[in-house]
Amino acid sequence: MLLISLPVVSQDIRYTTMWFGVNANPVPTLQEAMVADNIKLSSSLFFTTSNDDKTQSLYLDIEIPVISKAVSLRIYGCILEHYSVAYNLALLRGMDKGKMSGFEGGDFYLQTRIRLLSEKGLWQPNIVLHSTLKTASADKVSTRRYFDTPGYFFHLESGKDLISNIKGSDFRLRLVLMTGFMCWETSGSLQNDAYMYGLQLIASAKGLSICSELSGYSGWIGKRYGSDYGDKPIVSRFSLRYNLFESIQIRVGYEHGLRHFPHNQIYTGFKWAIPYKIKWE
């Protein structure tokens, strides 16, 4: 008797930060719970420190106010990345072995930012609602650089100056809290839902700002597939910012993955506050 054994176990792609490149569904950065009063254009270069996944990324970010300091439209994302992945890691991720290095364009994010409450008095904070759509604009999932699936998230940022307007000093200490909801499509059109959270502290004086941040999101699918599924990333960020001119700010920073985000990055960039305000007739 001839017995033929066929494999019956299928392996789903793990659509999480644990098993993809550094720019796949990253933890959102807090925005100080403030809406722009003029057009702001930012550009940053990121460099991973790992030898297993060497990545250099170019990010662009533009925020266009519809109503100054109250409503804005923001578009951002990784324009281009260059990556080189070690063979063992490529094997673990299930990557296309012919695409272990190369260039790839990333996802774009479309975001509206609406101020719901204005900072006032001793206790009332700024509260800003963010509504964000993630496009599936990346090339393909076989390189494991991007999910190539749509997603969206909604979150609130609440920010308050703890110290400001001290006589004879321009020192400011600001606290920002974030909470929200994120979802994205995974294998077989299954949707992963996650709650978002974050905390940001900014100290600034004489044009120099020091910013520290702890943030993350926590999905539910990992409970089904096990702790190594990796849908609960937490990152810490630290940056120095300096106002080189009245309208140009330069910045350097470091991002460290604490859980389910096996990447560390250094970055540098600038933000240009374009001295132009849109006037609606």
ZAMARGU-4260 file (C-alpha; in steps of 0.2 Angstrom, whole numbers, plus 5000, padded with zeros to 4 digits):
<rodrens>
0) 5000/5000/5000 | 5007/5017/4995 | 5003/5031/5007 | 5005/5049/5002 | 5006/5062/5015
5) 5002/5080/5011 | 5005/5095/5022 | 4990/5102/5030 | 4997/5116/5040 | 4997/5133/5033
10) 5007/5147/5039 | 4999/5164/5040 | 5009/5180/5037 | 5012/5189/5054 | 5006/5207/5050
15) 5016/5214/5065 | 5031/5225/5068 | 5040/5210/5075 | 5041/5201/5058 | 5042/5216/5046
20) 5054/5230/5042 | 5056/5245/5053 | 5043/5256/5044 | 5029/5244/5044 | 5014/5250/5054
25) 5025/5260/5066 | 5020/5267/5083 | 5013/5285/5079 | 5023/5299/5086 | 5014/5312/5098
30) 5012/5329/5091 | 5012/5340/5107 | 4993/5341/5106 | 4994/5357/5096 | 4988/5361/5079
35) 4998/5371/5067 | 4995/5389/5064 | 5004/5389/5047 | 5010/5376/5034 | 5024/5365/5042
40) 5035/5354/5031 | 5047/5341/5039 | 5060/5330/5033 | 5070/5316/5042 | 5083/5303/5039
45) 5082/5287/5050 | 5096/5275/5052 | 5094/5258/5060 | 5108/5252/5072 | 5105/5233/5069
50) 5117/5223/5058 | 5103/5210/5054 | 5091/5223/5046 | 5101/5239/5040 | 5089/5252/5034
55) 5090/5270/5029 | 5074/5279/5028 | 5068/5296/5021 | 5052/5303/5029 | 5042/5318/5023
60) 5028/5326/5033 | 5017/5341/5029 | 5004/5349/5039 | 4992/5362/5031 | 4980/5372/5043
65) 4962/5374/5037 | 4958/5384/5052 | 4974/5391/5061 | 4978/5382/5077 | 4961/5373/5076
70) 4959/5361/5061 | 4973/5355/5049 | 4976/5341/5036 | 4992/5331/5038 | 5001/5320/5025
75) 5016/5310/5030 | 5026/5294/5027 | 5042/5285/5022 | 5045/5291/5004 | 5060/5279/5001
80) 5070/5266/5011 | 5085/5256/5007 | 5087/5240/5017 | 5099/5225/5018 | 5093/5210/5028
85) 5104/5196/5035 | 5100/5178/5028 | 5094/5171/5045 | 5082/5185/5048 | 5075/5184/5030
90) 5072/5166/5033 | 5063/5169/5049 | 5052/5182/5041 | 5048/5171/5026 | 5055/5184/5014
95) 5058/5182/4996 | 5076/5177/4996 | 5079/5187/4980 | 5074/5203/4988 | 5085/5203/5004
100) 5091/5220/4999 | 5086/5235/4989 | 5075/5251/4988 | 5057/5252/4992 | 5044/5266/4994
105) 5032/5266/5009 | 5015/5269/5015 | 5007/5286/5016 | 4996/5292/5030 | 4982/5305/5028
110) 4977/5313/5044 | 4965/5326/5050 | 4968/5335/5066 | 4954/5344/5075 | 4956/5354/5091
115) 4941/5350/5103 | 4946/5360/5118 | 4958/5375/5120 | 4971/5376/5134 | 4965/5388/5147
120) 4968/5391/5166 | 4976/5380/5178 | 4968/5363/5173 | 4960/5364/5156 | 4971/5356/5142
125) 4972/5357/5124 | 4963/5341/5117 | 4966/5337/5098 | 4957/5323/5089 | 4967/5314/5075
130) 4958/5303/5062 | 4971/5294/5051 | 4970/5283/5036 | 4985/5272/5031 | 4986/5268/5012
135) 4992/5252/5005 | 5004/5261/4994 | 5019/5250/4997 | 5025/5238/4983 | 5022/5220/4989
140) 5022/5210/5005 | 5034/5197/5000 | 5049/5208/5005 | 5042/5210/5022 | 5045/5228/5022
145) 5027/5234/5023 | 5010/5226/5026 | 5003/5232/5009 | 4986/5232/5018 | 4975/5246/5022
150) 4972/5252/5040 | 4966/5267/5051 | 4967/5274/5068 | 4958/5287/5079 | 4967/5295/5094
155) 4966/5309/5106 | 4980/5320/5112 | 4978/5330/5128 | 4992/5343/5132 | 4995/5355/5145
160) 5010/5367/5150 | 5015/5362/5168 | 5027/5377/5169 | 5027/5392/5158 | 5028/5411/5158
165) 5039/5412/5173 | 5045/5430/5176 | 5062/5433/5168 | 5062/5415/5159 | 5055/5407/5144
170) 5057/5390/5151 | 5042/5379/5147 | 5038/5361/5153 | 5024/5352/5143 | 5015/5336/5147
175) 5005/5326/5133 | 4995/5311/5135 | 4988/5300/5121 | 4974/5287/5119 | 4966/5279/5104
180) 4961/5265/5093 | 4970/5257/5078 | 4965/5243/5066 | 4973/5235/5051 | 4970/5221/5039
185) 4980/5205/5041 | 4979/5187/5033 | 4963/5182/5025 | 4955/5199/5028 | 4955/5196/5047
190) 4956/5213/5056 | 4968/5217/5070 | 4961/5230/5083 | 4972/5238/5095 | 4971/5251/5109
195) 4984/5265/5108 | 4993/5275/5122 | 5007/5287/5125 | 5015/5300/5136 | 5027/5314/5130
200) 5036/5327/5140 | 5044/5342/5132 | 5056/5355/5141 | 5061/5370/5131 | 5070/5386/5134
205) 5080/5398/5123 | 5076/5389/5107 | 5082/5372/5113 | 5069/5358/5117 | 5072/5341/5125
210) 5058/5329/5121 | 5055/5311/5128 | 5041/5300/5124 | 5035/5282/5128 | 5021/5275/5117
215) 5014/5260/5110 | 4998/5250/5104 | 4992/5233/5109 | 4982/5221/5097 | 4971/5206/5101
220) 4977/5193/5088 | 4992/5189/5098 | 4981/5181/5111 | 4976/5168/5098 | 4993/5165/5090
225) 5004/5166/5105 | 5016/5179/5113 | 5028/5179/5098 | 5015/5185/5086 | 5021/5203/5091
230) 5007/5214/5089 | 5010/5224/5105 | 5025/5236/5101 | 5031/5249/5114 | 5045/5261/5109
235) 5054/5275/5118 | 5060/5291/5109 | 5072/5305/5114 | 5075/5320/5104 | 5084/5337/5104
240) 5077/5351/5094 | 5084/5368/5091 | 5077/5383/5082 | 5091/5388/5070 | 5080/5402/5063
245) 5063/5409/5067 | 5055/5397/5055 | 5067/5383/5054 | 5070/5370/5068 | 5083/5356/5067
250) 5082/5340/5077 | 5092/5324/5081 | 5084/5309/5090 | 5085/5291/5095 | 5071/5278/5095
255) 5072/5262/5105 | 5061/5247/5104 | 5056/5240/5121 | 5044/5226/5115 | 5038/5218/5099
260) 5049/5231/5089 | 5066/5224/5086 | 5073/5240/5079 | 5083/5255/5086 | 5085/5270/5076
265) 5095/5287/5076 | 5088/5301/5066 | 5091/5319/5060 | 5080/5331/5051 | 5072/5348/5050
270) 5055/5357/5052 | 5051/5372/5041 | 5037/5383/5047 | 5032/5391/5030 | 5027/5409/5033
275) 5011/5408/5024 | 4994/5406/5030 | 4979/5400/5020 | 4965/5413/5020 | 4947/5407/5016
280) 4937/5420/5007
</rodrens>
